[in-house]
Amino acid sequence: MDIGRLQYAVKHIVSLVPVLLGISIITFFMIRLIPGDPAQILLGPRANPETVQRVTERMGLDQPLLNQYLIYMQNLFQGNMGDSIIIQQPVLTLIGERLDVTLFLVIYTTILSVLISVPIAMWSAVRKDSLLDNGFRAASITGLSMPSFWIGILLMLLLSIKVKLFPVSGYGNTFTEHLRHLFLPALTISFSLTPVLIRPLRTKIITILSAEFVEAARARGIKESQVMIKHVLRNAVLGTVTILGVNVGWLLGGSVIVETVFSVPGLGQLLISSILTRDYPVIQGLVLVFAALVIVVNLLTDILYTILDPRVKLE
Amino acid sequence: MKKRLGLALVSVWTMISLVACSASPANQTAQTPQQPAPQPGAEQTAEQDNTPQTGGVLRFARNHDITSFDPIIPATNLAIWTVLNMYDQLVRLSPNGDGIEPGVATDWTISEDGKTYVFNLRDDVKFHNGMPLTPEDVKYSLDRARGGDSNWDWIYPAIKSIDVTGEHQVTINLEAPYLPLLSTLALSSSSIVPKQVVEEKGKEFFANNPVGSGPFQLESWQRGQKIVLKKNPDYWQKGKPYLDGVEFVQVPEDTAKIFMLQAKELEISSNVPFSSLQQLEADPSLHVLVAPFARLDMIPINSTVEPYNDLKIRQAMNYAINKQEIIDAVLMGHGEVATSYLPKVLYYNDQLEGYPYNLEKAKQLMAESSRPDGFKATLTINSGSDINSQMAVIMKEQLKAIGIELEIQQLEPGVVDEMHSSMKYEMITTYYSSDIIDPDEITMFGAAPSGGTNAYYTGYNNEALDKMALQAQQEQDETKRKEMYYELQRIFSEDAPFIFLFHTPNSYVTQKNVHGFQVSNMGSYRLEDVWLSKQ
């Protein structure tokens, strides 16, 4: 990495701080605006008010809101996200236990989506306006408009029950098991991600195919496959990188739903259960982690872009 | 009476133990008396061998994870039912949930005045770490359960002190007679923990690294994914558990559960939607179990708000709602019409008529009420429950017939609970289930104004009922006590602080090779009785 990129990275990482600070303030107060008492939820409907009161005090939720916020901030600057008030474990531990699962799913989905999108986009571009191209276009729109939990259930029915290829749910213990278990969840999210990738990629390939340098390459007698890979794809794929970077937040959001459908023990599942139980510290921690992930991935995208296309300069 | 019942059970138990001891543990004959009794709907096919086989891991799907293995912390049913398979208590619930059996205590005597309980303990119970279970552990655990760290302290109101009175003996002294005591001692929060471990390692450590003496011990806990339990080889019931282990797998999605059963990725799934049971029953490799559960589904009516302070309106609404129609449409017929505030626990009043659907009577009551021309009402329901939303739509139709315009307000569960407990609602869909077989818990919590919840946050206040509920806790004459609870239920039913709906059972689907799986009335299950046959 040259000096320019390094400076850019440092500058953006520094600017992360105020953004995360803002997010932490908003989440802290927003989640407390939703009615619902963590102590009451923890104890269930059976407990009497005195026990609820005592647990509220133990959770530190009887303090004025501003005090709670200051304690939270103080801890946060020391790298401590506090303890879950429901599970009574450090938030960082809880997130750490599950971060790899969600990252695995997100990366798996990204790779799978690229593997699906690129050939389809190329095919559609080469056979522009053919029956096949139109077929893919129709399929894209269908995939995009079906809700992911529905696709998930259909895939389960097809690939786990009818044809017993993949397990219905879970995560597994080894790397190969993860690959098998997360295939359907990743494919489910890909269903709505690939259409977003295919369409611009196809358009880009069509434009490039008629560009002069492609004509020139062909004229030099380079094999068509070589032309496609070295000249066309290399130039077309740049846009895809940006789209992937922009969509990472959306990808994380998609994983929240899909993790629930497939019982994958990732961050999304933790987020849903902590919202339902009003586990404030965990929600705060998760939102921060999600926000940081989105920002970091966008930063990496920018840097990757300059490597793929040296003409682009970072400012 | 209660005392004699205890002694009778003890003598039966002693005989059982003698028989069990004379047979070597490896030789499990089909006649082992400890073998679970066959249950309705769970009969094995004739050609199958009924001798329990050892080995195998039971994969058991449930809707969510638990939060702690410390018996005095969690309040969710799933956590309670998990803890009960990992710890022992002085006494325990019988397999179907209709009585109390010896646990760590082999027998007990109750003093004439009902204020002293002396428990004799088994001397062969060991914790999962190999330490023997002592009377000091019992005292420590129960003092802890009623102390400030406990989320269950409120359920032990009458205990004055717990004393170690012998090498294998513990005595519980009460302030006043308290008949629900034995029931309470069978509760998960009364589980016996090793004093030394909790004191040395602290309660946070213990919540994640439990040490009990029950049939199963924790092997690993992958939060949000599964709880893996392994067999306790030193369990005091020799020969049990049959299984090598249990995996409680977290599967929140109904469809995923059904697919996993069909793909044989599970041996048991709980909370299978009623609408899928018929389809699953047709599958030759699956078995459907609908187990009665001490749960009451009801609509509390906030009687501190007009016009709900009018008894006639509350009664009219009760008559106008056709509960059987809701059961048939929403629970697919699985469920029973409720007439009492009590779920089906001890002294459940089965003679109450309640409010059978009667539109004429409902209309007449409305005409005599403070709002003869009807009014607009709001029913708040939990957005996560299909059953709630389907039910609400039917109720909207039914209440329209008596001039009540029902507006349905769907909110997220945490919000609904908060509105309920802060009494900022008109009507709300909810339920409760009893943790003990004694009617006292639900009476104090759901009906008696002094129980701390304002009669389940309805604001219903009846001094006579309150007084009787407190007296009933102390009444040592079983016949009189039963009469009191019958009367309490009658009064409450007549005053109609709830719209009484139904008792929802628990639904389970198992593979056909799962044997001995029985669910008690309280919803708990003894997994040490479960065994798997080779398929």
Interface residues (C-beta under 8 A of the other chain):
Chain A: I34 P35 G36 D37 Q40 I41 L42 L43 G44 P45 R46 A47 N48 P49 E50 T51 R54 V55 I86 I87 Q88 Q89 L94 E97 R98 F149 I153 M156 L157 S160 I161 K164 P167 V168 S169 G170 Y171 T260 V261 F262 S263 P265 G266 Q269 L270 S273 L276 T277 R278
Chain B: H64 D65 T67 S68 A75 T76 G148 N151 D153 W154 E204 A207 N208 Q222 R223 G224 Q225 K226 V249 Q250 V251 P252 E253 T255 A256 F259 M260 Q262 A263 E265 E412 P413 G414 V415 D417 E418 M419 S421 T430 Y432 D435 E441 F445 G451 G452 T453
